[in-house]
Amino acid sequence: MTYCPPQSTSEVSREEQARALCLRLLTARARTRSELEGQLTKRGYPDDVSAKVLDRLAHVGLVDDADFAEQWVRSRRINAGKGKRALAAELRNKGVDNEVITAALADIDAGAERQRAEQLVRDKLRREKLQDGDDTKVARRLVGMLARRGYHQSMALDVVSVELASERARRSV
C-alpha cells in the first residue's frame, strides 16, 4: 500500500479547485467569463489564479461570450418574447461586452421584432374577455406587458391598437 500525502493548498491545487468550480458551474448552464470571474472572486480566489483558469477554459472553448450571447438571445426571444432593449440589458448584466451584444442582436431587425410583439399581443388577447368600454384598460395592460419585455413604447402602442381592432372585428363576426 502506498502512502499518499494530503494535498497541500499550493498554487497548483488552488488552480485545480478553481477549475473544478468553473466546470461545476458550467455543467448547470452556459456562463459568461464575467459571471465565472465573479463566482471565483466571491469564493476568494486570487485574480491571477482566476485569470489563468478562465484563459484556459476560453482556449478550449468552454467559455465563449459571443456564443453565450447568441444562445441567450435566441432562447429569450423564443421562450420569453423579449425585445432588443431587454435582451441587451440582460446581456450587459451578465458582463458581456457591448461589441458582442451588438453582434448578437444584429440578426433581429425591426420587422422581426414587430412580428414577435404582434404574436405576443394576439396570444394574450385570445385569453382576454373583451367587454364594451374595456379597450383602454386592456390596451394599457398589453402595452405594459410589451414594455416589460423591452419593446419600444411607440411600436407597442401601434401593435396593440391594430391587434385590438383586429380581435374586436374577429369576435363580432
Chimera marker file (.cmm) of the C-alpha trace (Angstrom):
<marker_set name="trace">
<marker id="1" x="0.000" y="0.000" z="0.000" r="1" g="1" b="0" radius="0.5"/>
<marker id="2" x="1.448" y="3.332" z="-0.974" r="1" g="1" b="0" radius="0.5"/>
<marker id="3" x="1.186" y="6.415" z="1.148" r="1" g="1" b="0" radius="0.5"/>
<marker id="4" x="-0.493" y="9.447" z="-0.425" r="1" g="1" b="0" radius="0.5"/>
<marker id="5" x="0.232" y="12.623" z="1.491" r="1" g="1" b="0" radius="0.5"/>
<marker id="6" x="-2.676" y="15.061" z="1.869" r="1" g="1" b="0" radius="0.5"/>
<marker id="7" x="-2.860" y="17.659" z="-0.879" r="1" g="1" b="0" radius="0.5"/>
<marker id="8" x="-1.369" y="20.986" z="0.007" r="1" g="1" b="0" radius="0.5"/>
<marker id="9" x="-3.121" y="24.196" z="-0.800" r="1" g="1" b="0" radius="0.5"/>
<marker id="10" x="-0.371" y="25.177" z="-3.193" r="1" g="1" b="0" radius="0.5"/>
<marker id="11" x="-0.899" y="27.365" z="-6.218" r="1" g="1" b="0" radius="0.5"/>
<marker id="12" x="-1.491" y="24.316" z="-8.419" r="1" g="1" b="0" radius="0.5"/>
<marker id="13" x="-4.210" y="22.866" z="-6.219" r="1" g="1" b="0" radius="0.5"/>
<marker id="14" x="-5.894" y="26.318" z="-5.971" r="1" g="1" b="0" radius="0.5"/>
<marker id="15" x="-5.996" y="26.344" z="-9.765" r="1" g="1" b="0" radius="0.5"/>
<marker id="16" x="-7.455" y="22.835" z="-9.775" r="1" g="1" b="0" radius="0.5"/>
<marker id="17" x="-10.086" y="23.875" z="-7.246" r="1" g="1" b="0" radius="0.5"/>
<marker id="18" x="-10.963" y="26.964" z="-9.275" r="1" g="1" b="0" radius="0.5"/>
<marker id="19" x="-11.147" y="24.904" z="-12.475" r="1" g="1" b="0" radius="0.5"/>
<marker id="20" x="-13.376" y="22.325" z="-10.763" r="1" g="1" b="0" radius="0.5"/>
<marker id="21" x="-15.686" y="25.107" z="-9.528" r="1" g="1" b="0" radius="0.5"/>
<marker id="22" x="-15.940" y="26.616" z="-13.021" r="1" g="1" b="0" radius="0.5"/>
<marker id="23" x="-16.645" y="23.236" z="-14.582" r="1" g="1" b="0" radius="0.5"/>
<marker id="24" x="-19.347" y="22.572" z="-11.983" r="1" g="1" b="0" radius="0.5"/>
<marker id="25" x="-20.970" y="25.939" z="-12.740" r="1" g="1" b="0" radius="0.5"/>
<marker id="26" x="-20.732" y="25.341" z="-16.491" r="1" g="1" b="0" radius="0.5"/>
<marker id="27" x="-22.384" y="21.945" z="-16.106" r="1" g="1" b="0" radius="0.5"/>
<marker id="28" x="-25.585" y="23.629" z="-14.901" r="1" g="1" b="0" radius="0.5"/>
<marker id="29" x="-25.716" y="26.160" z="-17.757" r="1" g="1" b="0" radius="0.5"/>
<marker id="30" x="-23.503" y="28.220" z="-20.051" r="1" g="1" b="0" radius="0.5"/>
<marker id="31" x="-21.987" y="31.254" z="-18.348" r="1" g="1" b="0" radius="0.5"/>
<marker id="32" x="-20.072" y="34.340" z="-19.354" r="1" g="1" b="0" radius="0.5"/>
<marker id="33" x="-16.461" y="34.914" z="-18.405" r="1" g="1" b="0" radius="0.5"/>
<marker id="34" x="-17.617" y="37.749" z="-16.160" r="1" g="1" b="0" radius="0.5"/>
<marker id="35" x="-20.076" y="35.507" z="-14.287" r="1" g="1" b="0" radius="0.5"/>
<marker id="36" x="-17.384" y="32.876" z="-13.657" r="1" g="1" b="0" radius="0.5"/>
<marker id="37" x="-14.908" y="35.566" z="-12.625" r="1" g="1" b="0" radius="0.5"/>
<marker id="38" x="-17.459" y="36.899" z="-10.130" r="1" g="1" b="0" radius="0.5"/>
<marker id="39" x="-18.023" y="33.444" z="-8.638" r="1" g="1" b="0" radius="0.5"/>
<marker id="40" x="-14.275" y="32.859" z="-8.267" r="1" g="1" b="0" radius="0.5"/>
<marker id="41" x="-13.787" y="36.269" z="-6.649" r="1" g="1" b="0" radius="0.5"/>
<marker id="42" x="-16.724" y="35.640" z="-4.300" r="1" g="1" b="0" radius="0.5"/>
<marker id="43" x="-15.032" y="32.438" z="-3.130" r="1" g="1" b="0" radius="0.5"/>
<marker id="44" x="-11.723" y="34.186" z="-2.529" r="1" g="1" b="0" radius="0.5"/>
<marker id="45" x="-9.601" y="33.008" z="-5.448" r="1" g="1" b="0" radius="0.5"/>
<marker id="46" x="-6.776" y="35.414" z="-6.345" r="1" g="1" b="0" radius="0.5"/>
<marker id="47" x="-7.087" y="37.321" z="-9.627" r="1" g="1" b="0" radius="0.5"/>
<marker id="48" x="-4.040" y="35.628" z="-11.171" r="1" g="1" b="0" radius="0.5"/>
<marker id="49" x="-5.471" y="32.148" z="-10.474" r="1" g="1" b="0" radius="0.5"/>
<marker id="50" x="-8.871" y="33.194" z="-11.865" r="1" g="1" b="0" radius="0.5"/>
<marker id="51" x="-7.336" y="34.675" z="-14.992" r="1" g="1" b="0" radius="0.5"/>
<marker id="52" x="-5.214" y="31.588" z="-15.631" r="1" g="1" b="0" radius="0.5"/>
<marker id="53" x="-8.171" y="29.195" z="-15.205" r="1" g="1" b="0" radius="0.5"/>
<marker id="54" x="-10.547" y="31.321" z="-17.287" r="1" g="1" b="0" radius="0.5"/>
<marker id="55" x="-7.972" y="31.782" z="-20.044" r="1" g="1" b="0" radius="0.5"/>
<marker id="56" x="-7.551" y="28.015" z="-20.216" r="1" g="1" b="0" radius="0.5"/>
<marker id="57" x="-11.329" y="27.417" z="-20.307" r="1" g="1" b="0" radius="0.5"/>
<marker id="58" x="-11.683" y="30.042" z="-23.055" r="1" g="1" b="0" radius="0.5"/>
<marker id="59" x="-8.828" y="28.438" z="-25.002" r="1" g="1" b="0" radius="0.5"/>
<marker id="60" x="-10.554" y="25.032" z="-25.013" r="1" g="1" b="0" radius="0.5"/>
<marker id="61" x="-13.890" y="26.643" z="-25.947" r="1" g="1" b="0" radius="0.5"/>
<marker id="62" x="-15.833" y="26.181" z="-22.707" r="1" g="1" b="0" radius="0.5"/>
<marker id="63" x="-16.135" y="29.922" z="-22.090" r="1" g="1" b="0" radius="0.5"/>
<marker id="64" x="-17.183" y="31.920" z="-25.150" r="1" g="1" b="0" radius="0.5"/>
<marker id="65" x="-19.113" y="35.138" z="-24.556" r="1" g="1" b="0" radius="0.5"/>
<marker id="66" x="-20.093" y="35.533" z="-28.221" r="1" g="1" b="0" radius="0.5"/>
<marker id="67" x="-21.571" y="32.030" z="-28.363" r="1" g="1" b="0" radius="0.5"/>
<marker id="68" x="-23.274" y="32.585" z="-24.997" r="1" g="1" b="0" radius="0.5"/>
<marker id="69" x="-24.827" y="35.847" z="-26.231" r="1" g="1" b="0" radius="0.5"/>
<marker id="70" x="-26.187" y="34.235" z="-29.412" r="1" g="1" b="0" radius="0.5"/>
<marker id="71" x="-27.720" y="31.337" z="-27.477" r="1" g="1" b="0" radius="0.5"/>
<marker id="72" x="-29.140" y="33.707" z="-24.848" r="1" g="1" b="0" radius="0.5"/>
<marker id="73" x="-30.764" y="35.962" z="-27.466" r="1" g="1" b="0" radius="0.5"/>
<marker id="74" x="-32.286" y="33.023" z="-29.367" r="1" g="1" b="0" radius="0.5"/>
<marker id="75" x="-33.624" y="31.384" z="-26.206" r="1" g="1" b="0" radius="0.5"/>
<marker id="76" x="-35.011" y="34.533" z="-24.564" r="1" g="1" b="0" radius="0.5"/>
<marker id="77" x="-36.693" y="35.717" z="-27.785" r="1" g="1" b="0" radius="0.5"/>
<marker id="78" x="-38.417" y="32.379" z="-28.348" r="1" g="1" b="0" radius="0.5"/>
<marker id="79" x="-39.287" y="31.452" z="-24.762" r="1" g="1" b="0" radius="0.5"/>
<marker id="80" x="-39.814" y="34.825" z="-23.084" r="1" g="1" b="0" radius="0.5"/>
<marker id="81" x="-40.622" y="37.029" z="-26.081" r="1" g="1" b="0" radius="0.5"/>
<marker id="82" x="-38.011" y="39.612" z="-25.127" r="1" g="1" b="0" radius="0.5"/>
<marker id="83" x="-37.312" y="42.671" z="-27.272" r="1" g="1" b="0" radius="0.5"/>
<marker id="84" x="-33.895" y="44.006" z="-28.250" r="1" g="1" b="0" radius="0.5"/>
<marker id="85" x="-33.668" y="46.509" z="-25.378" r="1" g="1" b="0" radius="0.5"/>
<marker id="86" x="-34.429" y="43.887" z="-22.727" r="1" g="1" b="0" radius="0.5"/>
<marker id="87" x="-32.007" y="41.402" z="-24.275" r="1" g="1" b="0" radius="0.5"/>
<marker id="88" x="-29.225" y="44.000" z="-24.389" r="1" g="1" b="0" radius="0.5"/>
<marker id="89" x="-29.829" y="44.874" z="-20.731" r="1" g="1" b="0" radius="0.5"/>
<marker id="90" x="-29.780" y="41.210" z="-19.689" r="1" g="1" b="0" radius="0.5"/>
<marker id="91" x="-26.518" y="40.588" z="-21.527" r="1" g="1" b="0" radius="0.5"/>
<marker id="92" x="-24.960" y="43.737" z="-20.038" r="1" g="1" b="0" radius="0.5"/>
<marker id="93" x="-25.926" y="42.478" z="-16.561" r="1" g="1" b="0" radius="0.5"/>
<marker id="94" x="-24.128" y="39.221" z="-17.345" r="1" g="1" b="0" radius="0.5"/>
<marker id="95" x="-20.940" y="41.120" z="-18.182" r="1" g="1" b="0" radius="0.5"/>
<marker id="96" x="-20.975" y="40.747" z="-21.960" r="1" g="1" b="0" radius="0.5"/>
<marker id="97" x="-19.082" y="43.438" z="-23.923" r="1" g="1" b="0" radius="0.5"/>
<marker id="98" x="-21.080" y="45.938" z="-25.983" r="1" g="1" b="0" radius="0.5"/>
<marker id="99" x="-19.495" y="44.811" z="-29.261" r="1" g="1" b="0" radius="0.5"/>
<marker id="100" x="-20.553" y="41.216" z="-28.571" r="1" g="1" b="0" radius="0.5"/>
<marker id="101" x="-24.071" y="42.378" z="-27.635" r="1" g="1" b="0" radius="0.5"/>
<marker id="102" x="-24.355" y="44.384" z="-30.854" r="1" g="1" b="0" radius="0.5"/>
<marker id="103" x="-23.242" y="41.381" z="-32.906" r="1" g="1" b="0" radius="0.5"/>
<marker id="104" x="-25.690" y="39.048" z="-31.130" r="1" g="1" b="0" radius="0.5"/>
<marker id="105" x="-28.613" y="41.425" z="-31.698" r="1" g="1" b="0" radius="0.5"/>
<marker id="106" x="-27.696" y="42.218" z="-35.325" r="1" g="1" b="0" radius="0.5"/>
<marker id="107" x="-29.937" y="39.447" z="-36.694" r="1" g="1" b="0" radius="0.5"/>
<marker id="108" x="-33.054" y="40.968" z="-35.129" r="1" g="1" b="0" radius="0.5"/>
<marker id="109" x="-34.490" y="43.563" z="-37.464" r="1" g="1" b="0" radius="0.5"/>
<marker id="110" x="-37.433" y="45.872" z="-36.752" r="1" g="1" b="0" radius="0.5"/>
<marker id="111" x="-39.806" y="43.683" z="-38.763" r="1" g="1" b="0" radius="0.5"/>
<marker id="112" x="-38.936" y="40.537" z="-36.825" r="1" g="1" b="0" radius="0.5"/>
<marker id="113" x="-39.273" y="42.395" z="-33.531" r="1" g="1" b="0" radius="0.5"/>
<marker id="114" x="-42.673" y="43.749" z="-34.545" r="1" g="1" b="0" radius="0.5"/>
<marker id="115" x="-43.857" y="40.265" z="-35.611" r="1" g="1" b="0" radius="0.5"/>
<marker id="116" x="-42.867" y="38.856" z="-32.223" r="1" g="1" b="0" radius="0.5"/>
<marker id="117" x="-44.724" y="41.694" z="-30.449" r="1" g="1" b="0" radius="0.5"/>
<marker id="118" x="-47.830" y="41.076" z="-32.584" r="1" g="1" b="0" radius="0.5"/>
<marker id="119" x="-47.742" y="37.373" z="-31.739" r="1" g="1" b="0" radius="0.5"/>
<marker id="120" x="-47.441" y="38.087" z="-28.017" r="1" g="1" b="0" radius="0.5"/>
<marker id="121" x="-50.388" y="40.504" z="-28.127" r="1" g="1" b="0" radius="0.5"/>
<marker id="122" x="-52.502" y="38.094" z="-30.193" r="1" g="1" b="0" radius="0.5"/>
<marker id="123" x="-51.833" y="35.245" z="-27.774" r="1" g="1" b="0" radius="0.5"/>
<marker id="124" x="-52.738" y="37.445" z="-24.806" r="1" g="1" b="0" radius="0.5"/>
<marker id="125" x="-55.877" y="38.857" z="-26.476" r="1" g="1" b="0" radius="0.5"/>
<marker id="126" x="-57.271" y="35.398" z="-27.185" r="1" g="1" b="0" radius="0.5"/>
<marker id="127" x="-57.490" y="34.849" z="-23.414" r="1" g="1" b="0" radius="0.5"/>
<marker id="128" x="-58.994" y="38.268" z="-22.651" r="1" g="1" b="0" radius="0.5"/>
<marker id="129" x="-62.678" y="38.875" z="-22.102" r="1" g="1" b="0" radius="0.5"/>
<marker id="130" x="-63.375" y="41.953" z="-24.186" r="1" g="1" b="0" radius="0.5"/>
<marker id="131" x="-66.350" y="43.915" z="-22.923" r="1" g="1" b="0" radius="0.5"/>
<marker id="132" x="-67.564" y="47.244" z="-24.302" r="1" g="1" b="0" radius="0.5"/>
<marker id="133" x="-65.569" y="50.144" z="-22.911" r="1" g="1" b="0" radius="0.5"/>
<marker id="134" x="-62.688" y="47.886" z="-21.811" r="1" g="1" b="0" radius="0.5"/>
<marker id="135" x="-60.362" y="48.812" z="-24.668" r="1" g="1" b="0" radius="0.5"/>
<marker id="136" x="-58.371" y="51.433" z="-22.746" r="1" g="1" b="0" radius="0.5"/>
<marker id="137" x="-57.765" y="49.140" z="-19.783" r="1" g="1" b="0" radius="0.5"/>
<marker id="138" x="-56.868" y="46.149" z="-21.981" r="1" g="1" b="0" radius="0.5"/>
<marker id="139" x="-54.613" y="48.292" z="-24.186" r="1" g="1" b="0" radius="0.5"/>
<marker id="140" x="-52.798" y="49.681" z="-21.133" r="1" g="1" b="0" radius="0.5"/>
<marker id="141" x="-52.167" y="46.154" z="-19.823" r="1" g="1" b="0" radius="0.5"/>
<marker id="142" x="-50.915" y="44.919" z="-23.198" r="1" g="1" b="0" radius="0.5"/>
<marker id="143" x="-48.624" y="47.919" z="-23.752" r="1" g="1" b="0" radius="0.5"/>
<marker id="144" x="-47.259" y="47.378" z="-20.218" r="1" g="1" b="0" radius="0.5"/>
<marker id="145" x="-46.597" y="43.718" z="-21.000" r="1" g="1" b="0" radius="0.5"/>
<marker id="146" x="-44.654" y="44.652" z="-24.128" r="1" g="1" b="0" radius="0.5"/>
<marker id="147" x="-42.762" y="47.420" z="-22.312" r="1" g="1" b="0" radius="0.5"/>
<marker id="148" x="-41.638" y="44.986" z="-19.587" r="1" g="1" b="0" radius="0.5"/>
<marker id="149" x="-40.299" y="42.730" z="-22.313" r="1" g="1" b="0" radius="0.5"/>
<marker id="150" x="-38.229" y="45.524" z="-23.820" r="1" g="1" b="0" radius="0.5"/>
<marker id="151" x="-40.303" y="46.714" z="-26.770" r="1" g="1" b="0" radius="0.5"/>
<marker id="152" x="-40.377" y="50.430" z="-27.660" r="1" g="1" b="0" radius="0.5"/>
<marker id="153" x="-43.489" y="52.243" z="-26.465" r="1" g="1" b="0" radius="0.5"/>
<marker id="154" x="-44.439" y="53.705" z="-29.847" r="1" g="1" b="0" radius="0.5"/>
<marker id="155" x="-44.292" y="50.303" z="-31.533" r="1" g="1" b="0" radius="0.5"/>
<marker id="156" x="-46.137" y="48.708" z="-28.591" r="1" g="1" b="0" radius="0.5"/>
<marker id="157" x="-48.959" y="51.262" z="-28.840" r="1" g="1" b="0" radius="0.5"/>
<marker id="158" x="-49.264" y="50.733" z="-32.587" r="1" g="1" b="0" radius="0.5"/>
<marker id="159" x="-49.213" y="46.929" z="-32.342" r="1" g="1" b="0" radius="0.5"/>
<marker id="160" x="-51.761" y="46.880" z="-29.519" r="1" g="1" b="0" radius="0.5"/>
<marker id="161" x="-54.206" y="49.238" z="-31.281" r="1" g="1" b="0" radius="0.5"/>
<marker id="162" x="-54.036" y="47.255" z="-34.547" r="1" g="1" b="0" radius="0.5"/>
<marker id="163" x="-54.346" y="43.861" z="-32.845" r="1" g="1" b="0" radius="0.5"/>
<marker id="164" x="-57.129" y="45.035" z="-30.523" r="1" g="1" b="0" radius="0.5"/>
<marker id="165" x="-59.154" y="46.318" z="-33.502" r="1" g="1" b="0" radius="0.5"/>
<marker id="166" x="-58.470" y="43.077" z="-35.351" r="1" g="1" b="0" radius="0.5"/>
<marker id="167" x="-59.605" y="40.966" z="-32.379" r="1" g="1" b="0" radius="0.5"/>
<marker id="168" x="-62.780" y="43.054" z="-31.991" r="1" g="1" b="0" radius="0.5"/>
<marker id="169" x="-63.555" y="42.519" z="-35.684" r="1" g="1" b="0" radius="0.5"/>
<marker id="170" x="-62.843" y="38.792" z="-35.410" r="1" g="1" b="0" radius="0.5"/>
<marker id="171" x="-65.197" y="38.407" z="-32.436" r="1" g="1" b="0" radius="0.5"/>
<marker id="172" x="-68.006" y="40.435" z="-33.989" r="1" g="1" b="0" radius="0.5"/>
<marker id="173" x="-68.316" y="38.063" z="-36.961" r="1" g="1" b="0" radius="0.5"/>
<link id1="1" id2="2" r="1" g="1" b="0" radius="0.2"/>
<link id1="2" id2="3" r="1" g="1" b="0" radius="0.2"/>
<link id1="3" id2="4" r="1" g="1" b="0" radius="0.2"/>
<link id1="4" id2="5" r="1" g="1" b="0" radius="0.2"/>
<link id1="5" id2="6" r="1" g="1" b="0" radius="0.2"/>
<link id1="6" id2="7" r="1" g="1" b="0" radius="0.2"/>
<link id1="7" id2="8" r="1" g="1" b="0" radius="0.2"/>
<link id1="8" id2="9" r="1" g="1" b="0" radius="0.2"/>
<link id1="9" id2="10" r="1" g="1" b="0" radius="0.2"/>
<link id1="10" id2="11" r="1" g="1" b="0" radius="0.2"/>
<link id1="11" id2="12" r="1" g="1" b="0" radius="0.2"/>
<link id1="12" id2="13" r="1" g="1" b="0" radius="0.2"/>
<link id1="13" id2="14" r="1" g="1" b="0" radius="0.2"/>
<link id1="14" id2="15" r="1" g="1" b="0" radius="0.2"/>
<link id1="15" id2="16" r="1" g="1" b="0" radius="0.2"/>
<link id1="16" id2="17" r="1" g="1" b="0" radius="0.2"/>
<link id1="17" id2="18" r="1" g="1" b="0" radius="0.2"/>
<link id1="18" id2="19" r="1" g="1" b="0" radius="0.2"/>
<link id1="19" id2="20" r="1" g="1" b="0" radius="0.2"/>
<link id1="20" id2="21" r="1" g="1" b="0" radius="0.2"/>
<link id1="21" id2="22" r="1" g="1" b="0" radius="0.2"/>
<link id1="22" id2="23" r="1" g="1" b="0" radius="0.2"/>
<link id1="23" id2="24" r="1" g="1" b="0" radius="0.2"/>
<link id1="24" id2="25" r="1" g="1" b="0" radius="0.2"/>
<link id1="25" id2="26" r="1" g="1" b="0" radius="0.2"/>
<link id1="26" id2="27" r="1" g="1" b="0" radius="0.2"/>
<link id1="27" id2="28" r="1" g="1" b="0" radius="0.2"/>
<link id1="28" id2="29" r="1" g="1" b="0" radius="0.2"/>
<link id1="29" id2="30" r="1" g="1" b="0" radius="0.2"/>
<link id1="30" id2="31" r="1" g="1" b="0" radius="0.2"/>
<link id1="31" id2="32" r="1" g="1" b="0" radius="0.2"/>
<link id1="32" id2="33" r="1" g="1" b="0" radius="0.2"/>
<link id1="33" id2="34" r="1" g="1" b="0" radius="0.2"/>
<link id1="34" id2="35" r="1" g="1" b="0" radius="0.2"/>
<link id1="35" id2="36" r="1" g="1" b="0" radius="0.2"/>
<link id1="36" id2="37" r="1" g="1" b="0" radius="0.2"/>
<link id1="37" id2="38" r="1" g="1" b="0" radius="0.2"/>
<link id1="38" id2="39" r="1" g="1" b="0" radius="0.2"/>
<link id1="39" id2="40" r="1" g="1" b="0" radius="0.2"/>
<link id1="40" id2="41" r="1" g="1" b="0" radius="0.2"/>
<link id1="41" id2="42" r="1" g="1" b="0" radius="0.2"/>
<link id1="42" id2="43" r="1" g="1" b="0" radius="0.2"/>
<link id1="43" id2="44" r="1" g="1" b="0" radius="0.2"/>
<link id1="44" id2="45" r="1" g="1" b="0" radius="0.2"/>
<link id1="45" id2="46" r="1" g="1" b="0" radius="0.2"/>
<link id1="46" id2="47" r="1" g="1" b="0" radius="0.2"/>
<link id1="47" id2="48" r="1" g="1" b="0" radius="0.2"/>
<link id1="48" id2="49" r="1" g="1" b="0" radius="0.2"/>
<link id1="49" id2="50" r="1" g="1" b="0" radius="0.2"/>
<link id1="50" id2="51" r="1" g="1" b="0" radius="0.2"/>
<link id1="51" id2="52" r="1" g="1" b="0" radius="0.2"/>
<link id1="52" id2="53" r="1" g="1" b="0" radius="0.2"/>
<link id1="53" id2="54" r="1" g="1" b="0" radius="0.2"/>
<link id1="54" id2="55" r="1" g="1" b="0" radius="0.2"/>
<link id1="55" id2="56" r="1" g="1" b="0" radius="0.2"/>
<link id1="56" id2="57" r="1" g="1" b="0" radius="0.2"/>
<link id1="57" id2="58" r="1" g="1" b="0" radius="0.2"/>
<link id1="58" id2="59" r="1" g="1" b="0" radius="0.2"/>
<link id1="59" id2="60" r="1" g="1" b="0" radius="0.2"/>
<link id1="60" id2="61" r="1" g="1" b="0" radius="0.2"/>
<link id1="61" id2="62" r="1" g="1" b="0" radius="0.2"/>
<link id1="62" id2="63" r="1" g="1" b="0" radius="0.2"/>
<link id1="63" id2="64" r="1" g="1" b="0" radius="0.2"/>
<link id1="64" id2="65" r="1" g="1" b="0" radius="0.2"/>
<link id1="65" id2="66" r="1" g="1" b="0" radius="0.2"/>
<link id1="66" id2="67" r="1" g="1" b="0" radius="0.2"/>
<link id1="67" id2="68" r="1" g="1" b="0" radius="0.2"/>
<link id1="68" id2="69" r="1" g="1" b="0" radius="0.2"/>
<link id1="69" id2="70" r="1" g="1" b="0" radius="0.2"/>
<link id1="70" id2="71" r="1" g="1" b="0" radius="0.2"/>
<link id1="71" id2="72" r="1" g="1" b="0" radius="0.2"/>
<link id1="72" id2="73" r="1" g="1" b="0" radius="0.2"/>
<link id1="73" id2="74" r="1" g="1" b="0" radius="0.2"/>
<link id1="74" id2="75" r="1" g="1" b="0" radius="0.2"/>
<link id1="75" id2="76" r="1" g="1" b="0" radius="0.2"/>
<link id1="76" id2="77" r="1" g="1" b="0" radius="0.2"/>
<link id1="77" id2="78" r="1" g="1" b="0" radius="0.2"/>
<link id1="78" id2="79" r="1" g="1" b="0" radius="0.2"/>
<link id1="79" id2="80" r="1" g="1" b="0" radius="0.2"/>
<link id1="80" id2="81" r="1" g="1" b="0" radius="0.2"/>
<link id1="81" id2="82" r="1" g="1" b="0" radius="0.2"/>
<link id1="82" id2="83" r="1" g="1" b="0" radius="0.2"/>
<link id1="83" id2="84" r="1" g="1" b="0" radius="0.2"/>
<link id1="84" id2="85" r="1" g="1" b="0" radius="0.2"/>
<link id1="85" id2="86" r="1" g="1" b="0" radius="0.2"/>
<link id1="86" id2="87" r="1" g="1" b="0" radius="0.2"/>
<link id1="87" id2="88" r="1" g="1" b="0" radius="0.2"/>
<link id1="88" id2="89" r="1" g="1" b="0" radius="0.2"/>
<link id1="89" id2="90" r="1" g="1" b="0" radius="0.2"/>
<link id1="90" id2="91" r="1" g="1" b="0" radius="0.2"/>
<link id1="91" id2="92" r="1" g="1" b="0" radius="0.2"/>
<link id1="92" id2="93" r="1" g="1" b="0" radius="0.2"/>
<link id1="93" id2="94" r="1" g="1" b="0" radius="0.2"/>
<link id1="94" id2="95" r="1" g="1" b="0" radius="0.2"/>
<link id1="95" id2="96" r="1" g="1" b="0" radius="0.2"/>
<link id1="96" id2="97" r="1" g="1" b="0" radius="0.2"/>
<link id1="97" id2="98" r="1" g="1" b="0" radius="0.2"/>
<link id1="98" id2="99" r="1" g="1" b="0" radius="0.2"/>
<link id1="99" id2="100" r="1" g="1" b="0" radius="0.2"/>
<link id1="100" id2="101" r="1" g="1" b="0" radius="0.2"/>
<link id1="101" id2="102" r="1" g="1" b="0" radius="0.2"/>
<link id1="102" id2="103" r="1" g="1" b="0" radius="0.2"/>
<link id1="103" id2="104" r="1" g="1" b="0" radius="0.2"/>
<link id1="104" id2="105" r="1" g="1" b="0" radius="0.2"/>
<link id1="105" id2="106" r="1" g="1" b="0" radius="0.2"/>
<link id1="106" id2="107" r="1" g="1" b="0" radius="0.2"/>
<link id1="107" id2="108" r="1" g="1" b="0" radius="0.2"/>
<link id1="108" id2="109" r="1" g="1" b="0" radius="0.2"/>
<link id1="109" id2="110" r="1" g="1" b="0" radius="0.2"/>
<link id1="110" id2="111" r="1" g="1" b="0" radius="0.2"/>
<link id1="111" id2="112" r="1" g="1" b="0" radius="0.2"/>
<link id1="112" id2="113" r="1" g="1" b="0" radius="0.2"/>
<link id1="113" id2="114" r="1" g="1" b="0" radius="0.2"/>
<link id1="114" id2="115" r="1" g="1" b="0" radius="0.2"/>
<link id1="115" id2="116" r="1" g="1" b="0" radius="0.2"/>
<link id1="116" id2="117" r="1" g="1" b="0" radius="0.2"/>
<link id1="117" id2="118" r="1" g="1" b="0" radius="0.2"/>
<link id1="118" id2="119" r="1" g="1" b="0" radius="0.2"/>
<link id1="119" id2="120" r="1" g="1" b="0" radius="0.2"/>
<link id1="120" id2="121" r="1" g="1" b="0" radius="0.2"/>
<link id1="121" id2="122" r="1" g="1" b="0" radius="0.2"/>
<link id1="122" id2="123" r="1" g="1" b="0" radius="0.2"/>
<link id1="123" id2="124" r="1" g="1" b="0" radius="0.2"/>
<link id1="124" id2="125" r="1" g="1" b="0" radius="0.2"/>
<link id1="125" id2="126" r="1" g="1" b="0" radius="0.2"/>
<link id1="126" id2="127" r="1" g="1" b="0" radius="0.2"/>
<link id1="127" id2="128" r="1" g="1" b="0" radius="0.2"/>
<link id1="128" id2="129" r="1" g="1" b="0" radius="0.2"/>
<link id1="129" id2="130" r="1" g="1" b="0" radius="0.2"/>
<link id1="130" id2="131" r="1" g="1" b="0" radius="0.2"/>
<link id1="131" id2="132" r="1" g="1" b="0" radius="0.2"/>
<link id1="132" id2="133" r="1" g="1" b="0" radius="0.2"/>
<link id1="133" id2="134" r="1" g="1" b="0" radius="0.2"/>
<link id1="134" id2="135" r="1" g="1" b="0" radius="0.2"/>
<link id1="135" id2="136" r="1" g="1" b="0" radius="0.2"/>
<link id1="136" id2="137" r="1" g="1" b="0" radius="0.2"/>
<link id1="137" id2="138" r="1" g="1" b="0" radius="0.2"/>
<link id1="138" id2="139" r="1" g="1" b="0" radius="0.2"/>
<link id1="139" id2="140" r="1" g="1" b="0" radius="0.2"/>
<link id1="140" id2="141" r="1" g="1" b="0" radius="0.2"/>
<link id1="141" id2="142" r="1" g="1" b="0" radius="0.2"/>
<link id1="142" id2="143" r="1" g="1" b="0" radius="0.2"/>
<link id1="143" id2="144" r="1" g="1" b="0" radius="0.2"/>
<link id1="144" id2="145" r="1" g="1" b="0" radius="0.2"/>
<link id1="145" id2="146" r="1" g="1" b="0" radius="0.2"/>
<link id1="146" id2="147" r="1" g="1" b="0" radius="0.2"/>
<link id1="147" id2="148" r="1" g="1" b="0" radius="0.2"/>
<link id1="148" id2="149" r="1" g="1" b="0" radius="0.2"/>
<link id1="149" id2="150" r="1" g="1" b="0" radius="0.2"/>
<link id1="150" id2="151" r="1" g="1" b="0" radius="0.2"/>
<link id1="151" id2="152" r="1" g="1" b="0" radius="0.2"/>
<link id1="152" id2="153" r="1" g="1" b="0" radius="0.2"/>
<link id1="153" id2="154" r="1" g="1" b="0" radius="0.2"/>
<link id1="154" id2="155" r="1" g="1" b="0" radius="0.2"/>
<link id1="155" id2="156" r="1" g="1" b="0" radius="0.2"/>
<link id1="156" id2="157" r="1" g="1" b="0" radius="0.2"/>
<link id1="157" id2="158" r="1" g="1" b="0" radius="0.2"/>
<link id1="158" id2="159" r="1" g="1" b="0" radius="0.2"/>
<link id1="159" id2="160" r="1" g="1" b="0" radius="0.2"/>
<link id1="160" id2="161" r="1" g="1" b="0" radius="0.2"/>
<link id1="161" id2="162" r="1" g="1" b="0" radius="0.2"/>
<link id1="162" id2="163" r="1" g="1" b="0" radius="0.2"/>
<link id1="163" id2="164" r="1" g="1" b="0" radius="0.2"/>
<link id1="164" id2="165" r="1" g="1" b="0" radius="0.2"/>
<link id1="165" id2="166" r="1" g="1" b="0" radius="0.2"/>
<link id1="166" id2="167" r="1" g="1" b="0" radius="0.2"/>
<link id1="167" id2="168" r="1" g="1" b="0" radius="0.2"/>
<link id1="168" id2="169" r="1" g="1" b="0" radius="0.2"/>
<link id1="169" id2="170" r="1" g="1" b="0" radius="0.2"/>
<link id1="170" id2="171" r="1" g="1" b="0" radius="0.2"/>
<link id1="171" id2="172" r="1" g="1" b="0" radius="0.2"/>
<link id1="172" id2="173" r="1" g="1" b="0" radius="0.2"/>
</marker_set>
